[in-house]
Amino acid sequence: MTQFETVTVETDLLICGGGMAACGAAVEASYWAKQHGLKVTLVDKAAMDRSGAVAMGLSAINQYVDLNSGNNTLKDYVDYVRNDLMGITREDLVVSIARHVDSTVHLFEKWGLPIWKDKDGNYVHEGRWQLMINGESYKVIVAEAAKNALKEAKGEYYERVFITHPLVDGDKCVGAIGFSVRENKVYIFKAKATLVAMGGAVHVFKPRSTGEGFGRSWYPPFNSGASAFFTIYGGAEMTCQEVRFIPVRFKDAYGPVGAWFLLFKAMATNAQGGNYMKDNAAELDKWEPYGKVKPAPANIRNWLMMLDVMDGKSPIYMQTADAIKKITDQAADEKEAKKKLKELESEAWEDFLDMTISQAILWAATNVEPDKKPSEIMACDPYFIGSHSGASGAWLSGPEDLQTSETKSEYFWGYPHMTTVSGMFAAGDASGASSHKFSSGSHAEGRIAAKAALSYIVDHPEPPKVDQAMIDGLLKEVLQPLETFEKHKGATTDPDINPNYIRPQQFMYRLQKIMDEYAGGVSSQFKTSDKLLEKGLELMAFLKTDKEHLAAENLHELMRAWENVHRMYQAEAHMRSILFREETRWPGYYFRADKPTMDNTNWLAFCNCVYHKDTGEWDMIKRPVKYITK
């Protein structure tokens, strides 16, 4: 096998990831690092300019609390988040982010992000909490600020380096290990504190887009569960692993629907023209007290749509033409109506060109003119994401100043946004139970966690203890797929078919098949049961055994191999957590056919878990939901 150079990097703070949370962390950490003479190092699997969930751009900032206007309060935002997650949320973490997010948005504008303004110079809102932006270069702007901050603080960043494992000494995180996806180099990062911000996970389930469209998803396909694996394998307590997010998007190209619902006030209907939100309103009674809150929880909106789909009333359409007509009908004369129509057409296409170019291509390829005909929408395949309407991630300590006498013993154990592993912090999609932070809130949470991590380092200045035997073992494990392929590739004439190994793509297909058929994927309309989950976990155990036989022909395939290992751990945490929570709380995300109702008496609680890598055992834990706002 080709020899690899080992590169050892010693730093004070290690930031794993390059998306919005990591960029926020880099900016904040660099500021405080200069004050204390500390070193900050960032490591990204991709290139920061186009890394993470905002890689293609964005047409709106989805969290702007607008506290200075007096129109909204922190309680208003907490109520919105709590209701959308059907009561399951860490209010201290939500407030921690919400009270700082406006300043982050103002930084974006200062750095050059074009935010829409009306004729009076006020921000244009898409909805109560959303701002419209010209955001194709959103991530480029934010990444530039992060890189500049690191340079000014004499920090450094590594791109195209894939983090595979945490380094843990006892109950303390002391860094990470990974490899270059471009050169024959492995990296050992030794750090006094580590901030995990490597995104969520897609393609754990079989996607809707198959064949020539395989790989298309709403959430970025290169987010493969690295945050979940890092925290799970490192021994951190995890939360909300049962909560997957299923967004409704334009069919096949996954274009966003938010602007159409919120800005254009469009209506979605079934194939017969029926308004499923009204026609199925009686269903809301089953999900009290959250079924009738305004706005309706995202999963409930999904569920009412799915009822029509299961009743044979699909396709489901976004009535774009009707929405545009309603707006132009308000014009004073024909000339103004034509002008308004042109503006609306421009905004409709720009919505896609800012963040989902493939949807604009699909519209053009299928002769769709939004002012003349509706477009089909659908529920996507499941994603694991802590920043949007999902909540899966690590269980974190909340800020001390936000705790009450009832919450402090449960929600606080040291530094804000630190996991239960000392020195391991998390932000963005890596942090759990604090959804609806989106891009701006993830950036803000990265800043909060980074400041806390620097405080931790100042209080714990001792160099990290990294056991060389542990490093040697991990290096061998990380590179083993290359050795396996090289050793056995000659056993057959087709390298994809070999009794001695399994290729990463084959491994992923098996994982996706298990999750789709047993954990409530698209083929079962997101339904599962205890018996299905138990069988799925049995098959997952076989897959876990076959992990030892993964083979990789090159660096790219080595990355794919470890991406799928990461996905597998996220998948197992998910199945175990759905099985543990004996109710259906999020119809529209998943439905347990054997426990078809919500049980607030027993299950208004967090389902947490801890993995023990030495034994392979999982602890399932119920934690109380405690509110800090009244």
N, C-alpha and C positions, 0 to 999 in steps of 0.2 A: 504494500500500500504506500502511496505517496506520503512523504514525511511532512509534518505540519510544524510550523514555527509557533512556539508558545510565547505570547505577549502578556506580561503582567503589568497591570495598571493600578497604582495605589492612589486613592483619592479620599476626600472626607465625605462628600455626598455623591452617591451614584443615582442618577435618574435613568430609569429603564423605560424607554419609549420615546416617540418623537411627535405625538399628536398634540391636541390642544392642551390637555392637562400637563404633559411633559414640557411644552413650551412655556406655559404659565409658571411651572416650577423652576424652569431655567432662569426666567426673568427675575423672579422673587429671590431665589437662592443666590443668584449672582450679586444682588444688591447687599444682602446680609453677609455673604462670604467675604466681600471686600472689607467690611467692618471688622471682621475677626481673623483675617488672613487665612481663610480656608479655601480649599479647592473643590470645585464642582465639576463633575464629569457626566455627560449625557451620552447614552448609547441607543441608536435607532436601527431597527432592522431595515428600514427603507432610507429615503432621503427626506430630511425634515420639511423641505419645501412642499412636498406632496405626500405627506405621511398622515395616516390616521383617517378618521371618519369624515373629515372635512377636505380630504385630498382633492376631490374634483371641484370643490367650491360649495357655496351655500347661497340660497336666495333669501334667507331670513335668519336673524338671531332670535332664538326661541325663548331665551330667558333674559328679560329686562324688567326688573321689579318696579323701576321708576319711583323710588321712595321720595325723592325730592319734590315731586309734583303734588304730593298729598292725596293722590287718587287711590293709591294702594298702600297696604301695610304688609309687614312681614307675616302677620297672621293670615292675611288674605292669601298669600302665596302658599303658606303651609296648609291651609284648608284645601286649596286646589290640589296640591300634591297628595295629601292624605286621602281625599275623596277619589282621586284617579287610581290609587293603588288599593282601593277597597279597604282602607283603614290601616294598612301595614306600612308604616314609614317611621324612620328615625327623625323626629321633628328637630332635634338638636343639630343634626347634620344638615338638614334642609335649611334651617335658619342660618347656620354658620356660612353656608355658601351664598344664600340669598341676600344677606346684609352687605356682602362685598361685591356682588356681581355687577352692579351698575358701574362701579369704578373701573372694572375690567373692560366693559363695553366702551367707556370713554377713552381708555387706552387704545383700543382698536381704532377708534376714529382718529386719535392723535397720530397713530402710526400710518394712517393713510387709507383706512377702509371706508369706502363710500356708503354712508347710511342715508337712506331716503329722507328728504325733508319736504314739508309742505311749504306753501307760499309765505307762511309766517315764520319759517325756520325751525319748526318743531319736527321731531321724529315722526315718520309715518308708521303707524302700528298695523301689523297684519291681523293681530288679535290683541287681547288684553295684555299679554305678556311678550308679544313678538314684535320685532322691528324688521322692516323690509331693508335689504341691502343689495348692492351690486357686488356679489360675493364670489365671482369666479376665482379671484386671486386672494381670497380670504386667508387661506392657509399660508400662502407665500408671504403675505404681509406679517402674519403672526410669527412665522418661523424666522423671518429676518430679524425681528426684534429679539427673539430668543438667542440667535447666534451672535448678534451684536453684544448682548448682555454678557454672554459667556466669554467672549473675547476681551471685553473691558475688565472682567474680573479675573483674567488669566486662567479661566477654566478651559475645558476642551470638550469636543463632541466627536463621537465615532458614528459614521453612517455605514449601512450595509453590514452590520454586525448583529447576528441573531442570538439573543439571550435564550438559553435553554433551561438552566437550573439556578436556583438560589444557592448561595453558600451560607450554611447555618452552623454556628458554634453553640451547642446547647440550645438555649431558647432565644438566641440572638442572631439576627441576620448580619452577616459580615461581608456581603458582596454578591457577585453573580459570576456565572461562567457562560461562555458562548463562543461562536465561531463566525468568521467572515464568510459572507456568501459570494465573495469575489476572489479571495485569495486563500491559499492554504495556511491559514493562521487560526489558532484558537486563542481566546482571550480570557484571562483571569482578572476580574475586577475586585479589588479588596477595598472595602469602604466601611466607615464608621456608622453610616446610616444609608439605607437604600429606599428610594421612592419608586413604587411600582405604578406605571401608567402606560401599559402596553395594549390597551384596548380590550374589547370584548371578544365575542366568538361568532363566526358565521360558518356554515357548511358542517355543523355538527349533525344537522338533519339533512335528509335528501332534499335538494332544492327543487323548486317548481321548474326552473330553467334547466332542461336536459338537452342531450344531443348537441346540436350546433350552438345552442345557447348556454351550455353548461358553464357554470362559474358566475353567471349574472346573479346579482343579489342587490338588495337595497343597501344593506350594510356592507362595508368594504370587504371583499373576499380574502384579503391578506390579513385580516384580524382573525386569528385562529386560536384564541384561548390562552395566549401566553401569560396574561395577568392572572387568570384563574389558576393555571398550573403552578405558577411561581408562588402564589400565596397558599394554595392547597398543599403542594409538596413541601413548602417551608414550614408547615404546621400551623398556619394561621386559621383562626375560626372564621368560617364563611357564613354568609347569610343570604336568604332569598334565592337560593340556588334553584328553587322550583319555579321562579318567575322568569319565563321566557317572554320576549316581546314579539308580537306579530303585527307589523304595521299594515295598513291598507294602502296600496299604491296603484298607480296605473299599470295595467297588465303587461307583462313580458319585459318591459324596460325599466320598471320600478320608479317611474317619475313621481315626484312628490304631489300630494293632494292638498296640503295645508293651505296654500295660497287660494286654491279654488273654493275650499270650504270657508275660510276666514276672510279673505280679501274680496273675492268675487261673489261670495254668498251662494255658491252653487249647491244644488241638491243631487243626492245620489238616489237612484231608483233601481228596481228590479226590471227584468226584461219586459214586463207588462206595464211599466210606468208607475208601479206602486211605490210609495214612499215607505221603505221598510222601518224607518225610525218611528213613524206614526202607526203604521199597520200592526207592528209588533209591540206597541207600547205596553200592553198588558203584561208582557214578560218582565217588565221592570219591577213589578211588585215582588217577584221572587228574590230580588237581590237588595232588598232594603237593609240598612238605610242608605246605601250608596247608589241604588238603581235609579233614583230620581233626582240626584244632585245635578246642578248646572255648573259647568258643562258635564255631560254624561261621561263617565270613565271610558277611556279608549277601548278597553276590552269589551265593555257592554255595547258600544257602538259596533264593534266587530261582530259580537254575538247576534245582534238583531239582523245584521246583514247575512250571517251564516245560516240563520234560520230559514231565510228565503232561498239560499243556495241549496240547503238540504231538502227544501220543499219543491225543488225543481223549477225555481223561478229565475235562475240565472240565464244569461250573463247579467252582471250588475254594471250599471252605467253612471258615469259622472255627466250630468246634463250641462255641459259647458255652453252649448248654444243658447239654452234658456237663460243662463246666468248673464251672458253677454247682452242678450236682448233686453233683459230687465234694466240693465244699467243704461244702455243706449236709448231706451224708451223714455228715460227721464230727461233727455236733452231738450233744450228749448226749441230747436229747429233742426232741419235735415242736415245742414252744414255742421252744426255742433255734434250731431249724432255720428256723422261720418268720421269726424275728428276723434271722437271718443272711441269709436270702434277700432280705429287704427292704433290708438294708445293701448287699448285692451289686448289687441292681438300681439302687440310688441311685448307687453308685460307677460302674456301667457307663454310665449316662446322663450322669453328671457328667463322665466322661472326654471325651465329645463336647462337652458344653456349655461346658467349659473351653477348648476349642481348635478344634473343628470343628462348629459349630452345625448346619451343613447336614446332617451325618450323623444327628443326632438328629431333624431334620425328616424325612429320608428314612425312617428307621426308623418314625416315627409314621405317615407317609403310606402305608407299605406293610405296616402292621399287624405289625411285627416286635416280638416280645417275646423278649429274649435268653435268658430262662430256659426258653423253649418251642421255639425253632427256631434253626438256624444262620444265619449271614449270609455272603454271598458276598464273597470278597476277590480282589484282582487285582494284577498288576504295573502300576505307573503308567507314564506317558510319561516320557522322560528329562529330568533336570534337571542344571544345572551349579551345584555347590554345594561350597564348601571346608570347611564347618563340620560337616556330618553325615557320612555314609558315603562321600561323594565327596571329591575332593582337588584340584580344578582351581583355579588362582589364580596369583598372582605368585610368583616365586622370591625368597625373602627371606634376608637375612643372619640367622644365628642369634646368640644371645648368646655373647660371647667366653668366658665362664667355663664353658660347656658343651661347648666344643670339645676334641677330642683332637688329638694330633699328626697323625693321619690325616685328620681332618675339617676342620681350620682353613683349609687352603688352598682347600677347595671350598665351605665353608658359612659363612664369615665374611669380611665386607669392610667392617665399620664399625659401624653402629649396629643394635641388635636390631630385627628385623622391618622393616628398610628394603629396598626393592626395589633392583634394579641401577641405577635412576635416582636420582641424588643428590637428597636432599630429598623423595623420594616414599616414604611408608610405607604399609603395608597391614595390614588385620586382618579377622577374620571370614571371610565368603565371598570376600573379595578376596585372601586369602593362600592359597597352595597347599601341598600335601604335608604338611599338619598337620591331618588330619581328626579327627573325633570330639571336637570341642570344643563343638559344639552351642551353646545359648544362653549358658550360664554361661561356657564357655571363650571364646566370642567376646567377651563383655564383658571377661573377663580379658585377652585378647589386645589389645583396644582400649586397655586401661589400660597394658599393657607398651609397645605401639607409641607411645602418646602421650607417655609419659615419655621414651622414646628420642628422639622428635621434638623435644621441648623441649630435651633435651641437645644435639641437633644444632643447634638455633637459637642456643643459648648459644655454641656453638663457631663458628657461622657467622652472625654478627649483621648482615652486610651486607644492605642492602635488595635485594629481587629486581629483576633486570633484565628488563623486559617490553617487547618490541618492539612499537611501536604498529602497524606494518604487519602484524604477525602477528595482532594483535587485530582490526584492520579486516577482514582476510581471513576470519577465523573468524566475525565478526559477520555478514558477508554470506552465508557458507555456512550458518550456523545458521538465518537467517531466509529463505533462498532458497525453501523449499517454500511459504511464504505468498505470495511474489511470483509463483511459477509458477502457483499456483491462480488468483490474481487476474487474471493476464495472459491465461489460456487458458480460464477457466470458461465463457465464452460461445460456445465453438466447437461445443458440443453441447447438446441439450435436457436430457440426463441428465448431471449433473456427475460421476457415477461412471464414465462411459464417454467417454473423451477421448483422442485420438491423441497429445496433447502431454504427458501426465503420467500418473503412477500414484499412486493413493491409498494411504495407509499400510496399510489392511487388506488390499488386494490384494497389496501387497508382502509382507506377513507370510504370506499364504496360499502365495505362491510359495516363500518361504524354507522354510516348514514342509513343503511337498511335496517339495522337494529333499532335506531332511534325513530325512524319513520313508522315502522310497523308495531313497535312495542311501547313507545313513549309519547304517542300522540302526534304524529306528523301530518303532512298534507293529505296523504292517501286515506287516513282515517278521520278526516275533518277534525283533527286535533283532539280526538277522544282516546282515552286510555283507561286502565283499571288496575287494581292491585295484582291480579293474576298476570296481566300482560307485562306489567313492570317487573314482577318477579322473574318471569321468563326472560325478559330483556336483560336483567342483571346476570342471569345464568350465562347467556350468550356473550355478555360483555366480559365475563371472567375468561372465556375462551380467547376472546380478542386480546385481552390484556396479556395472556400467555404468549400469544403470537407476536406481541411487540418485540420480543427478544429476537425475532427472525426478520425484522425489517431490513431491507437492503437498499442501498443508494448508489447509483452509478457515478454521481458527481455532486458538487457542492449544492446545486439547486435542488437535487433530489434529497440530499441530506436535510436541507431546510424543510422540504415537504414531509419528510419522515417525522421530524420532531414537531412540526405543526400538528400532525395528526395524533401524536402522542398527547400533546396539550389538549386537543379537542376531546380526546377520550376521557381524560380526567374531568373535564367540564361536563361531559355527558353522564358519567357515573354519579357525580355530585347532584346533577339534575334529577336523574331517576330516583335516587335514594331520597331526595327531598320531597318529590311528588308523592312517593309512597308513604313517607313519614307524615305529611299533612293530610289527614283523613277528612277531606272536604273538597268541594269545588268552590274556589273563591274568585277565580278569574276566567269565567266562561268567555270564549273569544280569544283567549291565549291557550288554555287547555281545559279539558272537561274530563273529570273522573266519573265514568259511567256508573261505578259501584258506590260512589259518594257524590250524588248529583246536586247537593244543596250546600249553601254556605252555613257554617256553624260558628257564629260569633261567640257562643258560650265557651266553647273549648278551643277554638282556633283563631281568635283575635290575638295572635302571637306570632313571633318570628320563628321560623324553622332554620336552625343553624346546624352546622356540621364541622367536624374536625377530622382530618385524615392523618393516620399514623403510618408514615412510610416504612418504618422498620417492620411492622406487622401486616400492613395492608388493610388494617381495620379502620372502620369509620365510627365516630361517635355522633349520634343524632341528638340535638339539644333543642329544647323549646325555651325561648326567651320572651319575657313580657313586653307588650307594647305599652309604652308610657308616653303621655302627651305633655309637652311643656307649654302649649298655648291653650287657652280656654275659649 
